[in-house]
Amino acid sequence: MAELSNESRLNGGFTPLYIGANDPNGVYYPSVAELKDGTWSTNVRWDDLVFRNPISNNTNLAVRSQNDKTQFSLSATYYTNEGVYIEDDFEKLNINLNVAHKIFDDKATVGTNVIYSKGNRNNNGGLAYWRNPIFPVYNDQGTYNLVGIQDFSHPIALTENRTNKNEFKDFISSAFLDVQLLPVLKIRTQLNHKFGNSVTNYYNPKLYTQDGTFNNGSAGINNWESTETISETFVTYDQTFAEKHNVIAMGGFSSQFYEAKTSDLKAVDFFNESLGSGNLSVGNPEQQSVANGLTETIMYSWLGRLNYSFDSKYLATFTMRADGSSKFGANNKWATFPSGALAWKAHKEKFIDDLNVFDELKVRSSYGVSGNQAISPYLINSRYGQDKYFVNGSFQTTIGPGYPVAQDAQTGKFEWGGIPNPDLKWETTSQFNLGVDLAFFKRKLKVTFDYYNKYTTDLLRERLVSPSSSYDRMWVNDGELENQGIEITVDGVLVNKKDWGLTGNLMFTRNRNKIVSLGNAIASGLNTDALAGFKYEFAGSNVEAFRAIPNILAVGQPVNVYYGYRVDGIIQSEAEGLAAGLTGDLAQPGEFKYVDLNEDGVIDEKDRTIIGNPNPDFQASMNVNARYKNFDVSLFFNGSFGQDIFNTKAFSEPSNTPLRWTLDNPTNNYPSLRDGRNLRMSDWFIQDGSYLRLQNLSVGYKINSFKNIGLERGRVFVNATNLFTLTSFEGYDPEVGTDGIYWGGYPRLRNWTLGLELTF
């Protein structure tokens, strides 16, 4: 490691560290010779200090009872979970009560469901397991060994001195009343209420933390509280005419009210750290800050559904719903969403039944429109923000229109939002489905096939606006997106005997999405690809090493494709680099050989193109269940295939840096080591993300009843998750987000659970 570090710094024009001298910060770095001959013997395994083998516990106790009138159940669950990092712990208690009771000569049922949860989380994740092993945990004085005055990554110092704890409570309740008004008419009304509360306390001490050091101690208390109330009432009419005609009509109304309150209290410049966030008044009163927020949303819905069946063979369903959301302006608050479906149970036809092939043959088709209002409230209003600035020896607060909504990845400029759009409206998706359900061999083999096509219009998104508006971004309804694909499910009962059985389930999905439109190119500030001419905009997370965003939204392309340069190996000589259109350091041996796609003799932004796709070709899963007498085994596999991953750690892991280009190793696969390299977004960092994972394995044994102790049944089991993953991806875990970016981290945990279930 030391030799590679010296090589990288020398190649970048910097003074090497490992030369047996103090660096500019006064930190001594031993020489390579000292490390090799053992003169410097410190070699700390920080990963052993930071990580642990976590243990979790899940204990559940339930009591159930019922008679002709009443059903009752009460359960309690206590759950503890240790994170993979030391002192990173979670604890939760959950109590659930369900009661249902028949009244009015069994013509009505009243019931309630109450869930109470309470827990806490001690946050201690993200510790620096990658810390340099040459630095000891403690120095000769017995205190933490810090690498300079701005060493903010000492894992043990942070664990023992920093505070970050969250406590939460949740109360979820519902009450319902079902009344059979007539033999064909029923009414159901239900009221749901949810209350949540969360308090986070943190303290960053004057030493060991960046925030605490720069502010002479920093503490805060963040409060969050929300309530949500949903009221629903439905009337259902169910009538059969002439034995073969069945009509079910339902109509109803629902209302949803949501409110969230937040408050953030912060203090800095502590003259005494003994209480931390327990006494914020110990901080400098002139620098204390208080912020709070209130969010309210309301949605009303009218719903109607009509089901008709003839002879239980021909089925039709028609629905209509009208939704009104407070997130939209007066002219667009309400929208109507219809749908319809038809089905034919062909296996009930005599000419199909006479074939003696199908136990079930059902053909289905549907078309419907749905709405999306998943945006923040108040976007139809002018938004005001505030900031503080220091002038004449004190902080002043300024308030005005607009607030920062993003930061440019390359320039660092804050982008301003808050411009109102009173014309915002529902995003709508029209979907067509065609499917068939099949069953054979006395229903031992079942197959379901579905084809779907979804078309989304009036996309709710934040787009760039003209600089003359004094803003950078605003929320609009702009753009169109298409999704189409197939879903196949196969269920099979291979063996079903008294002492043993074997069943399986296979699922296959394939989806193709395409951006049809991003709105007006000029109004949206869209870029134009120099090679293919398509319109696009950058979207997603900035990767600091490249000071750029890998993903784009491009018209005619899948969502979140990668955009950058193509690489044709590694430059072997300066002449080769210059001939490729590169200049300066980028033309030197050991650098990436970027491809001049437009063949103008210069490597610049005009040579960028689509270099990968994070969307999978298909996804699949398989579940296998076997039993033999009292034993049972279950396996669940899942996989995703054909997607690309942008691996930000493709050349920074200890496993691949030794493979770097040198004069003695003129490889065409890896570049040279060079500190300060100006990386460009390229397909060299794109890797195949296909994987197949054994997600779950469970082995159990059924315990026979013991009447003398009141045991009705029991089961002891062992459950394992994430047993293995088959993949060519070079990172720890190929299962990343929808943007396909791999940020590093640690391997997915393999969990083992030993359990016992007893019923008395």
N, C-alpha and C positions, 0 to 999 in steps of 0.2 A: 504493500500500500504506500509506504513512504517513498519508494523508488518511483512509483507511478505518479505520485503527487509532484515530486521534484521535476519529473519529465514533463508533466503537463504545464507547470508554471514556467519552466524554461522555454517551452515551445510558444507560450503566450507572451514572452518578453518580461516575465516577472522573476523576482529573486526566489529561489527555492527555499522551502521551509526547513526541511530536514537536513541541516548542516551543522548541528551541534552549537547553536547560538540562539539568542533571544530574537524574537520577531519585533516589529515596530511597537507592539503593545506590551512588550516586556515578558512575553511567554516563551519559555525555553522549549525548543524542539530538538530532540536528540538527532544525531547524525544517523545515516543509514548504517554505518559501521557499528555504532553503539547498539543499534537494534539487533544487528546480526550476531555480534559476539556476546550479547547478553549483558553488556554494561548497563544498558537501560532495560530493566527487567519487568517494568509495569506493563501488563497486558490485561486490561479489564474487559470481561465479557458483559457489556452493558445490557445486551438482550437478556442475559440470565437474571440481571438485577431488575429489569423493567417488566419482563413478562412473567407470568405464572400459569400454572395449570388450574384454570378456574373451575369452581364447583357451583352447581346450582341445585336448588331444592324446590320442589313443587308438591305441597301437601294439600289434599282436598278431602273435606268431610261433608257428607250430604245426608240429609234426613228427608224422606218422602212418605206421604200418606195420602189415602183417598178413600172416599165412600161414594154412595150414590149421588150425593149433593156437592161434595167439596173435594177439590184437589189441592194439595199443599206440598211445597218443597222448600227447604232451606239448606243452603250450602255455604261453605266458607273455604277459601283458598288462600294459602300463605305461600308466597313465592319469593325466593332470594336468588340472585344471580351475580356471580363475580365476573367482572370483565377480564379480558386477557391482560390488561395493565394492572399493576399493583394498586391497591386501594381504590379501584374503580368499581364501585358496588351499587347494586340496585336491590330494593326491597319493596314489596307490595302486599297488601292485605285486601282481599276482595270478599264481600258478603252479598249473597243473592237470595232474594225471597220472592216466591211465586205463589199466588193464591187465586183460585177460580171457584166460584160458588153459584149454584143454580137457584133461581128464585122464581116466584109466581108460577108454581106448578111446572117447573122446568121449562117455562116458555122464555126465560131470560137468564143470562149468565153475566155475572159481574166479576171482574178480576183485576189484579194488580201485579206488577213486576217492579221490584226495587233492587237496585244495584248500588252498593256503596264501596268505594275504593279509596285507599289511602296508601301513600308510599313516599319513597325518597330516593334520590340518586346522588351519590358522591362522584362528581366528575373528575377523573384523573387520567383521561386518555391523551393520546398524542405525545407521549414521552419519547425523548430522543434515544431510541435504542441503537441508532446509528452513530452515537457519540464516539469520538476518537479513542481507541483502546489504550493509547499511550498515556492518557491522563488518569491519574488515580481518583478514587472517589473522595478521599480525604487527603489533606496535606499533612506536613509534619506536625503542625499545631493541633491536629485533630478536628479542624473545621473543614467545610466543603472546599474541595480544590476547584477554584474557578479559573477559567482560561481568559484572563483579562477582566476589566471592570464591567464589560458589557456581555458577560456570559450569562445568557438567559435560558439555557437548555440543560442545566444539571438536573437529571431526573430525580435524584434523591432529595436535593434541596427543594425542588418544587413540590414533591410529594409531602414533605414534612412541614412546609411553611406556607404554602398557598392554600386558599379555601375557595371551593366552588361547589356548593351544595344546593340541590333543588328539592323542595317538598311540595307534594300535590295532593289534592282531594278531588274526587269525582262523585257526584250523586246523580244517578239516572233513574227516573221513575216513569211509570206509565199506568194508566187505569183505563179500563174498557168496559163497555156495556153492549151486549148482544141481546136483541129482543126479536123474537119471532112474532111479528104482528099478526100475520096470517100464514096459513100453510105455504103460501107461495111468496110471502113478502117478509124480508128481514132487514133490520136496521142495525148498524154497528157504529158506535161513536167511540173515539179513543183520544186521550190526551197524553202527550209525552212531554216530559220536562227533563232537561239536563243542566246541571250546574257543575262548573269546573273552576278550580282555584289552584294557582301555582305561585310559589315564592322562591326566587333564586337569590342566595346570598353569596357574594364573592369578596375576597380580599387578596390583593396582590401586594406583597411586602416590599419594603424599600430595597431589599437585596433580592437577587435571583430572578426577578421578573422585569420585563421591559417597561410595562405600564407603571409598575410600582416604583422602579428606579427613576424614571423620567418625571414622575409626579410626587416623589417623596412619600410613597404609599398611596394606594388607590383602592377604594371599596365602593360597593354598590348593592342595592336591593332592588330587584325587579319583580313587580307584582303583575299577575295576569288573572283575570276573572271573566268568565263567560256564562251566559245563560241562553238556552235555546228552548223554545216552546213550540210544539207542533200539535195542532188540533185537526182531527180528521173525522168526517161523518159520511157514511156511505149507506145507500139504500139499494137492496138487491131484490129483483123480481125473478123467480125461477118457476117456469110453468111448462108442462108437457101437454101438447094437443094431439089428439087422434093417435096417441101411442108412439108416433114416429117423429113428431115435430117438437123440438125442445128449444125454448127461448130463455136466455138469461140476460137480463138487463140490469146494469148497475149505473148509478149516478151518485156523485158526491162532491164535497167541497173540502179543501184543506187550507190551513193558514200556517205560516212558519215565521216566527220572530226570533231574531238572533241579536244579541248584544254582547260586546266585549269591552272590557275596561282594562287599561294598562297604566302603570306608573313606574317610573324609573328614578331612583334616588342615587346620587353619586357624590362622593366626597374624596378629596385628595389632600396632600400635604399634611400628613398626620404627625403630631408631636409625640404620640404614644400609640404603639401598635398592639398593646396587650389584648384589646377587645375586638380588633379587626372591624368587621362590618356590624358588630354588636352595638357600636356607639358612633354613628357617623358625625356627631357634633364635635368629635375630637379632631376632625379635619379642619382645614382652613375655611372659615365661614364665608369668606369672600369668593371662594372658588367652588362652593357647593352648587350642584345643579339639580333641578327638579323638572321632570317632563311627564306628561300623562296624555292618554288618548282615549277616545270613545268611538266605537264603531257600532252602527245599528243597520240591520237589513231586514226587510219584510218581503215575503212572497205569498201570494194568494193563488190558488189553483181550483178550477172547475174541471171535473173529470166525468166522462161518460164512456160506457162500454156495452156493446151488444154482441152476444154470442148466439149463434143459431146452428143447430145440427138437425139433419134429416136422417132418420133411421140409423143414427150413430155412424154413418158412413161419410156424409158430406158435411163439412164443418166450415163456418164462416165467423170471423170476428172483426168488428169495427170499433175503433176507439177514437175519442176526441178529447183533447185536453187544452185548456186555455190557462196560461201562466202569466202572472203579472209580478214583475220584480222592481223593487225600489232602486236598483242599480242603474236603471235606464230612465231617460227623460219621459215627460208626460205623453209625448206622441208615440213613443216606442215601448212603453212600459209593458204592454200586453202583446202576446203572440199566441197563435193557435197552432196546435200540432196534431194532425190527423194520422191515422194508420189503419191498415186493413190486412187481413190474412185469410187465406183459403187453404183447406186441407181435404184430402180424399183418402179414406181408409180402403184402399183397393183390395186388400186381402179379404174383405167382407163381401166382395162381389163373387157370385157363384162361379163365373168363368175363371177367376183367379184362384179361388179355393179348390176348384177341380184339378188344378195343376199339381197340388200336393207338394209345393215347393216352399211357399212363404207361410210362416207363422204370423208375420206382420209385413205389410207393404203399405206405407203411408207416404204420400207425396204432399209437400207443403210449399206454400209461396206466400210472401208478405211484402208489403211496402209501407213505409212510415216515415214521418218527419219528427225529429227531436230537436230540442233547443239546449243551448249552453249559455250560462251566465256566470262562468267561473272567472270573474274579475273582481278587483277590489271595489268597494263602494266609493261614491263621491267623485267618480271620474267625469261625471257630467257637470261638475262644479269647478270653479276656479280654486286651485289649491295654493295655499300659502305655506311658506317655510320660514325657518329662523336659523340664525347662526350667531356665533360670538366672535368678536375680534377685540384685540388688546390695543388700547389707545390711552395716552395720558396717564399711564400707571394703573389702569383698571380695565376689566372686561366690560364690553358693551354688547348689548343684544340688538340685532337688527331683524326686522320682520318685513317680508315682502312677498309678492307673487312668485310662485314657482319654487322648486326644490330639486336637489340632485337626484336623478333616477338611474344613472349609469356612469361609467368611466371608460373613456376610450382606451383600448388595449395598447395602442402604439404611442399616442401622445400624452396619455395620463390626464387629459382634459375631462373635467366633469361635464356630463350632459344634463341639460336642464329640462325638466318636465313640469306638469301642473296646468297646462293649458286645457280649458274645459272643452268637452265635446257633447253638447246636449243632444246630438243625433245618434249617439250610441244605441244599438239595438241587439236583439238576440242573435247569436250565432246559430245557424240551423244546419242540420245534417239530414239528408234524405238517404234512406237505405232500402235496397231491394234484396230479398233473400229467396233462395230456392233450395229446398232440401228434400231428402228422402230418408225414411226410417225402414230398416229391413231386419227381419228376424228369421232364423232358420233352425232346423233340428230341435224342435220343441223349445225354442227360445234359448238354446245353449250358445248360439252365435248371433250377436246383434251388431249391426253396422248402421251408423248414422253419417250422412254426407250433407254438407251445407256449402253453398256458394253465396257470397255476399258482395255487394257493391255499395260503398258509402261515398256520398258526395257532399262535402261541407262547403258552405258559402258564407259570406259575411264574417270571415274569420276575425275574432277579437284579438287584436295584436297591437303592439306599440311600434309605430313607424317613425322614421325621420321626417321632419318638417323643414320648411324653408327658413334659413337663418334670419330672414327679415322679420319673422314672427317673434324674435327674441327668445325662442325656445328651440330645443333640439328634437324632442320627441313628444308624441301625443298618442293617445289610444284611439283607434279607429276600427270600423268594420271594413276590412280590406283583405281580399285574397280568397282563393278557392283551393281545396285539397281533395284528392280522390284516394280512396282505399278500396282494394278489392282482393279477394282471396277465397281460400277453401279451408274447411275444417272437416276432418274425418275422425270418427271414433269407432273403435272395434272392441266389443266385449265378448269374452268367451269363457264358457264353463267346460274345461277340458276333461275333468274327472269330478264326479260327485257321488261318492260311495259312503257307506256308513263310517268307515274308519279313516278314510283319507279323501282329499279333494284338491283340485288345482284350478284356479281361475286366473284370468289375465285381462288387462285393459291397455289399449294402445290408442294414443291420441296424436294426430298430425295436423299442424296448422301452417298455412302459407299465406303471407300477406304481401301485397305490393302497394306502396303508396307513391303518390306523385303530386308535386305542387303544380297546380294548373295556372294559378295567377297569384301575383303579389300586389295587385292593384296598379294604379298608374305609375309608370316607371319614374317619371319626373317628380311627381308629387311625393313619392315614397323615397326618393333619393337612391334608387337602385343603381348598382354597379353593372357594367357590361363586360362580360368575358371577352378578352381580345381574340381568342382563338375560335370559339364556337358561337359567340354572339349572344348567349343567353343572359338574362337579367338575374341578378342575385343580390343578397345582402348577407353580411356576417351575422351569426346567431350563436349564442351560447357562451361558454366560459373561456376567458383568456388564459393562455399557457405562458407563464412568466418567462420561461427559458427562451421562448421564441418571440415574446412580446406581440403575440398575434392570437387570433381565434381560429381553430382548425375547421369549424363547421360553418356551412353556409346553407341558406334557403335559396334554391335556384329553380326558376320556372322550368318545368318539364323534367325535373330530376326528383329523386327520392328525398325525403326530409333528412336534413343534417348531414349531407354528404361532406366529405373532407375536400379542402381546396388548398392547393399548394404546388410545389415544384416536383418534377420527377428527377430521380437520381439514377445515373448509369455508372455505378461503382465508385471507386476512389481514384483520385488523381495520383498518377505515379511519377509525374515530372512537371516542372513549371511550364514547359512547352506544351504539354497536353492540356494543362489548365487554361493557358492563354488561348489555345486553339478552340477550347470549348466555350469561349466567350466570357471567361471569368477574369477578374483583375485583383491586384493586391494580395492580401492574405488568402482570399478565397481561391486563388489560382495556384497555391503552393501544394507540393506533394503531401499526401495524407488528408486532403480536404475532400468533401463531397463533390462529385462531378455532376453538377446540375445540368439538365438537358435543355438546350436551346430549341424549344418546340416551334417557335415561329421562324427559326433559321435566319435571324437578322444579325447574327454575330455578337449579340449582347444578351447576357442573362439579367433580366429585369422582371417586373411584375407582369409584363405581357406574356411571359412564359408559364404562368400559372394555369392549372387546369384541375379538373376533378380527379382526385387521387385515391379515393376509397369510399366505401359505403358502410355505415354502421348498422344498417338494417339487415337482419338475417334472411337467408334464402328460405329457410323453414325452421320450425321448432317441433319437437316431438317429446313424448313422455311414455313410459311403460310402467305398469304396476302389475306385479305378480304376487298372488296369495296362494299359499299351500298349507295344508293341515294334515296331520297324521295322529289319530287318536287324540291325546290331550295336547299335542304340540301344534303350534302354528308359526308360520314364517311369512313375512311380507317384505318385498323389495320394491323400491320406487326409483326408477331412472328418469332423468330429464336431460335434455340437450338442446342446443341451439347451433345452427350450422350455416356457414356462408357469410357471416358478418365480419367486417374489418374492425380492428381496434387501433386507435392511435396511442401508442405506448410511449408516454413521456419519459419513461425510465429505460428506454431501449439501449442507451449507452452510458448508464451511470451506475450499474450494478456491479458488485465485485466479481460476478461470474463472467462478465464480458469485457470489462476494461483491459484485462491482460491480453486480449486478442487484438489490441489496437494496431494500427499501421505504424511501422518503423522502417528504417532503412534495411534492417536485418529481417523484417517480416513484412514485405510489401504486399499485404493482403488487399484484396479488392472488396472485402466485406465490411470492414470496420475502419473508421477514420483514425487519425492520430489523436493523441491526447493534447489538448491545448486550452488552457484557461483563457477566458475572455472571447471564445469563439462566438461569432455572430451567426447563430443558427437560423436557418430558414425552414419554414413548414414544408416538409417533403414526404414522399411516399416511403423513404427509408425507415420512417418510424411507424409505418402501417404494417400490422401483422394479422394473420388469420386468427380470428377469435372463436372458431368452432370448438365445441366441447361436448363431452358426454359425461354426466356425473351420476354416481350412485348416491342419490340424495338421502335416502332413508333405508335402513334395514332394521326390522323388528323381529325378535324371536320370543315367543311366549309359551307358557305352560298353564293349562287350565287346572285349577284345584277343585277336586270333587267336594261336594257339600259335606259338612260335619254337623249333623242335626243336633248332636249332644252339646255343642257350644253355640248353636244358633247361626252357624255360617251357611248361608244359602249357596254362594258361589264365590270363587276367587280366581285370581290370575297373577302370576309373577312373570315379568317380562324384562328384556334388555332391548334398548333402542339405541341405534347409532345413526348419526347424520353426517353427511359430507365425508363418506369413507374414502372415496377416490374420485379423481377427475382425469379424464383422458383428453389431452389437448396439446397442440403444438405451440400455443401461445407462451411467450417467454416470461410473462409476469407471474405474480402470485395467484391471481384469480381472473379468469376470462369473463366473469359475469359482472359487467359494468353497466353504467347508465345508458339511457337512450342516445346520448351524444357519442357514445363509444370511446370516451377518453379514459385511459388508465392512468391513475395518479400515483400508483405505488401502494404502500401500506404493508400489511402483513397477510399471511395466508388465511384463507377461510378456516375457521375452527372446526375440528372434528369433535363432536359431542357424543358422550356416552351417558345413557340414562338407565338406571336400575329402578324398576318400579314394582309396586305391589298394590293390587286392587282387591278389596274385600267387600262383600255385600252380605249384610246380616238381615 
